[in-house]
């Protein structure tokens, strides 16, 4: 989970920020509030996060909230360290297509790791989990829908091409999140169960051991 948070923060700073890719989710809504009403993004994100965290406390339990606090803390600390001390520059220049592809893969894998191991990095992650449970859509699909809606609204103040490349990154990230979160269930668990059933059959049959 910590690895996912670190990877997510690293990717947001070194790829999204350095290549001027836009933001979806609650951060995108906060930036929209700054543009339309001059609201502080920090305050807006906090106002959006608080009711979602309260709902998660009752619906998901204390362990989930503690994991989310750890993941969010690791994300914030890593982003701060990158911002203050990192000398690495991953500027793709005019090749924003590849910036979007790399961003989608890395941020999707990072967010997927956090979700798979029982945490979240913010209120929009938690909301995606809730919507996924109610609608039966995959978590990655919910991420894509939510982020694309926010990005389309953000075209009020963002350049068109920045938004389109960010939508590409979001689409890739959503698919990678789905693969990461569900991969251990759809691939590994049947193999484990098959091995366990064979082991149980062998231990229950002395003739099987002798053969």
C-alpha positions as CSV (number, residue, x, y, z in Angstrom):
1,X,0.0,0.0,0.0
2,X,2.8,2.4,0.9
3,X,4.5,1.5,-2.4
4,X,1.3,2.5,-4.3
5,X,1.2,5.9,-2.5
6,X,4.8,6.6,-3.2
7,X,4.5,5.6,-6.9
8,X,1.3,7.7,-7.2
9,X,2.9,10.8,-5.8
10,X,6.1,10.4,-7.8
11,X,4.0,10.1,-11.0
12,X,1.8,13.0,-10.3
13,X,4.7,15.3,-9.7
14,X,7.2,14.1,-12.3
15,X,4.8,13.4,-15.1
16,X,1.4,15.1,-14.6
17,X,2.8,18.3,-13.0
18,X,6.0,18.6,-15.1
19,X,4.1,18.0,-18.4
20,X,1.0,20.3,-17.5
21,X,-1.5,17.5,-17.5
22,X,-4.8,18.5,-15.9
23,X,-6.4,17.0,-12.8
24,X,-9.7,15.1,-12.3
25,X,-11.4,14.0,-9.1
26,X,-11.7,16.2,-6.1
27,X,-8.6,18.1,-7.0
28,X,-10.1,18.9,-10.4
29,X,-13.3,20.1,-8.7
30,X,-11.2,22.2,-6.3
31,X,-9.4,23.9,-9.2
32,X,-12.7,24.5,-10.9
33,X,-14.0,26.2,-7.7
34,X,-10.8,28.3,-7.7
35,X,-11.5,29.4,-11.2
36,X,-15.2,30.0,-10.9
37,X,-15.5,31.4,-7.3
38,X,-11.9,32.0,-6.2
39,X,-12.3,29.3,-3.5
40,X,-9.1,28.0,-1.9
41,X,-8.4,24.5,-3.4
42,X,-7.0,23.3,-0.1
43,X,-10.3,24.2,1.7
44,X,-12.4,22.9,-1.1
45,X,-10.7,19.5,-1.1
46,X,-11.1,19.3,2.7
47,X,-14.8,20.2,2.5
48,X,-15.3,17.5,-0.1
49,X,-13.3,14.9,1.8
50,X,-14.8,15.3,5.3
51,X,-18.4,13.9,4.5
52,X,-17.0,11.0,2.5
53,X,-14.6,10.1,5.3
54,X,-17.4,10.2,7.9
55,X,-19.5,7.9,5.7
56,X,-16.5,5.6,5.2
57,X,-16.0,5.4,9.0
58,X,-19.5,3.9,9.4
59,X,-19.6,1.8,6.2
60,X,-16.0,0.6,5.9
61,X,-14.8,0.6,9.4
62,X,-11.9,2.0,11.4
63,X,-9.3,-0.2,9.8
64,X,-10.1,1.2,6.4
65,X,-9.9,4.8,7.6
66,X,-6.6,4.1,9.3
67,X,-5.2,2.6,6.1
68,X,-6.5,5.5,4.1
69,X,-4.9,8.0,6.6
70,X,-1.5,6.2,6.2
71,X,-1.8,6.0,2.4
72,X,-2.8,9.7,2.2
73,X,0.0,10.7,4.5
74,X,2.6,8.8,2.5
75,X,1.3,10.4,-0.7
76,X,1.5,13.9,0.7
77,X,4.9,13.4,2.2
78,X,6.3,11.8,-1.0
79,X,4.9,14.6,-3.1
80,X,6.3,17.2,-0.8
81,X,9.8,15.6,-0.9
82,X,9.7,15.4,-4.7
83,X,8.6,19.0,-4.9
84,X,11.3,20.2,-2.6
85,X,14.3,18.0,-3.3
86,X,13.9,16.0,-6.6
87,X,16.2,17.1,-9.4
88,X,14.7,14.5,-11.8
89,X,12.9,16.1,-14.8
90,X,10.7,13.9,-17.0
91,X,9.6,16.6,-19.5
92,X,8.1,14.9,-22.6
93,X,8.1,18.2,-24.4
94,X,5.6,18.1,-27.3
95,X,5.1,14.4,-26.9
96,X,2.2,14.7,-24.6
97,X,0.7,11.4,-25.9
98,X,3.5,9.4,-24.3
99,X,3.3,11.5,-21.1
100,X,-0.4,10.6,-20.9
101,X,0.4,6.9,-21.5
102,X,3.1,6.7,-18.9
103,X,1.0,8.7,-16.4
104,X,-1.9,6.4,-16.9
105,X,0.1,3.3,-16.3
106,X,2.0,4.5,-13.3
107,X,-0.8,6.3,-11.5
108,X,-3.2,3.5,-12.3
109,X,-0.9,0.9,-10.8
110,X,-0.1,3.1,-7.8
111,X,-3.8,3.8,-7.0
112,X,-4.7,0.1,-7.7
113,X,-2.1,-1.1,-5.2
114,X,-3.5,1.2,-2.5
115,X,-7.1,0.1,-3.1
116,X,-6.2,-3.6,-3.4
117,X,-4.5,-3.6,0.1
118,X,-7.4,-1.9,1.8
119,X,-6.8,1.8,1.7
120,X,-7.5,5.0,-0.4
121,X,-5.6,8.2,-1.1
122,X,-8.5,10.6,-0.8
123,X,-12.2,11.1,-0.7
124,X,-12.7,10.6,-4.4
125,X,-11.1,7.1,-4.1
126,X,-13.5,6.2,-1.3
127,X,-16.5,7.6,-3.3
128,X,-15.4,5.4,-6.3
129,X,-15.5,2.4,-4.0
130,X,-19.0,3.2,-2.8
131,X,-20.3,3.8,-6.3
132,X,-18.7,0.6,-7.5
133,X,-20.4,-1.4,-4.8
134,X,-23.8,0.1,-5.6
135,X,-23.7,0.0,-9.4
136,X,-21.5,-3.1,-9.8
137,X,-19.2,-1.2,-12.1
138,X,-15.5,-1.8,-11.7
139,X,-13.7,0.7,-9.6
140,X,-11.6,1.7,-12.6
141,X,-14.7,2.4,-14.6
142,X,-16.1,4.7,-11.9
143,X,-12.8,6.5,-11.7
144,X,-12.9,7.1,-15.5
145,X,-16.5,8.4,-15.5
146,X,-15.9,10.7,-12.5
147,X,-12.6,12.2,-13.8
148,X,-13.9,12.6,-17.4
149,X,-16.9,14.6,-16.1
150,X,-14.7,16.8,-14.0
151,X,-12.3,17.3,-16.9
152,X,-15.0,18.2,-19.4
153,X,-16.3,20.9,-17.0
154,X,-12.7,22.1,-16.5
155,X,-12.6,23.0,-20.2
156,X,-14.0,26.3,-19.0
157,X,-10.5,27.3,-18.1
158,X,-8.1,24.6,-19.4
159,X,-6.7,24.3,-22.9
160,X,-8.5,21.7,-25.0
161,X,-5.5,19.6,-25.8
162,X,-4.4,19.4,-22.1
163,X,-7.9,18.1,-21.2
164,X,-7.9,15.6,-24.0
165,X,-4.5,14.2,-23.1
166,X,-5.5,14.0,-19.5
167,X,-8.7,12.1,-20.4
168,X,-6.4,9.6,-22.3
169,X,-4.3,9.3,-19.1
170,X,-7.4,8.8,-17.0
171,X,-8.8,6.2,-19.3
172,X,-5.5,4.2,-19.2
173,X,-5.3,4.6,-15.4
174,X,-8.8,3.4,-14.9
175,X,-8.1,0.2,-16.8
176,X,-4.9,-0.4,-14.9
177,X,-6.7,0.2,-11.6
178,X,-9.2,-2.5,-12.5
179,X,-6.5,-5.0,-13.5
180,X,-4.5,-4.3,-10.3
181,X,-7.4,-4.5,-7.9
182,X,-9.1,-7.5,-9.5
183,X,-6.0,-9.3,-10.8
184,X,-5.3,-11.1,-7.6
185,X,-8.9,-12.3,-7.5
186,X,-9.4,-13.4,-11.0
187,X,-6.0,-15.0,-11.6
188,X,-4.3,-16.1,-8.4
189,X,-7.2,-17.2,-6.2
190,X,-8.5,-20.0,-8.5
191,X,-4.9,-21.4,-8.7
192,X,-4.5,-21.3,-4.9
193,X,-7.9,-22.9,-4.4
194,X,-7.1,-25.7,-6.8
195,X,-3.8,-26.4,-5.0
196,X,-5.5,-26.4,-1.7
197,X,-8.2,-28.8,-2.8
198,X,-5.6,-31.2,-4.2
199,X,-3.6,-31.0,-1.0
200,X,-6.7,-31.7,1.0
201,X,-7.6,-34.7,-1.2
202,X,-4.1,-36.1,-0.9
203,X,-4.0,-35.7,2.9
204,X,-7.3,-37.4,3.2
205,X,-6.3,-40.4,1.0
206,X,-3.4,-42.7,2.3
207,X,-3.5,-44.6,-1.0
208,X,-2.9,-41.4,-2.9
209,X,0.3,-40.8,-0.9
210,X,1.6,-44.3,-1.5
211,X,1.0,-44.0,-5.3
